[in-house]
């Protein structure tokens, strides 16, 4: 990953970091959802995203669905709001 002083080709600018805290697990409709890390590689390096799932098999199914259907939203992220 580029340092703060190196331009990032994927984002066309400088990266500034801000911390986001994620709960390791969450109860939803009586089921405990665990946080699973997903790694992916690009020209710029290896990066991670995280997803919640009931178990590892469920996480694999969600990842497969993401691979088949995910699209980048229009616009920039302007904030993150907790919904718990």
C-alpha positions in Angstrom: 0.0 0.0 0.0 1.4 3.4 -0.8 2.6 5.6 2.0 0.9 8.9 2.7 3.4 10.7 0.5 3.1 8.3 -2.5 0.3 8.8 -5.0 -2.0 5.8 -5.3 -2.8 5.0 -8.9 -6.1 3.3 -8.0 -7.4 6.3 -6.1 -5.6 9.1 -7.9 -4.4 10.9 -4.8 -3.0 10.6 -1.3 -4.3 8.2 1.3 -5.1 9.4 4.7 -6.1 6.8 7.3 -9.0 6.9 9.7 -9.8 4.1 12.1 -13.1 2.2 11.9 -14.0 -0.2 14.7 -15.9 -3.4 13.9 -17.5 -5.7 16.4 -16.0 -9.2 16.2 -19.6 -10.6 16.4 -23.2 -9.4 16.4 -26.5 -10.9 17.3 -29.1 -10.7 14.5 -32.5 -12.3 15.0 -31.1 -14.6 17.6 -28.2 -15.7 15.4 -24.6 -14.8 16.1 -22.7 -13.4 13.1 -18.9 -13.5 13.2 -16.5 -11.1 11.4 -14.5 -12.8 8.6 -11.5 -11.2 6.9 -11.3 -11.5 3.1 -7.9 -10.8 1.4 -7.4 -9.8 -2.2 -4.3 -8.9 -4.3 -3.8 -6.0 -6.7 -0.9 -4.4 -8.4 -0.6 -2.1 -5.4 -0.4 -5.0 -2.9 -2.6 -7.2 -0.7 -5.7 -5.6 0.9 -8.5 -6.8 3.1 -12.2 -6.3 3.5 -14.4 -7.9 6.2 -17.8 -9.5 6.1 -20.2 -10.9 8.7 -21.5 -14.4 8.4 -22.9 -17.2 10.6 -20.0 -19.6 9.9 -17.1 -20.1 7.6 -19.3 -21.9 4.9 -21.8 -19.0 5.1 -18.9 -16.5 4.6 -17.7 -18.5 1.6 -21.2 -18.3 0.1 -21.4 -14.6 0.7 -18.0 -14.1 -0.9 -19.1 -16.1 -4.0 -22.3 -13.9 -4.3 -20.1 -10.8 -4.0 -17.9 -12.0 -6.7 -20.9 -12.5 -9.0 -22.9 -9.4 -8.2 -20.8 -6.7 -6.6 -20.6 -3.3 -8.2 -19.0 0.0 -7.1 -21.5 2.5 -6.0 -21.6 6.0 -7.6 -20.2 8.8 -5.4 -17.8 8.9 -2.5 -18.3 7.6 1.0 -19.2 10.6 3.2 -19.6 8.9 6.5 -20.2 5.7 8.4 -23.2 5.3 10.7 -23.7 2.4 13.2 -27.1 0.8 13.0 -27.1 -1.1 16.3 
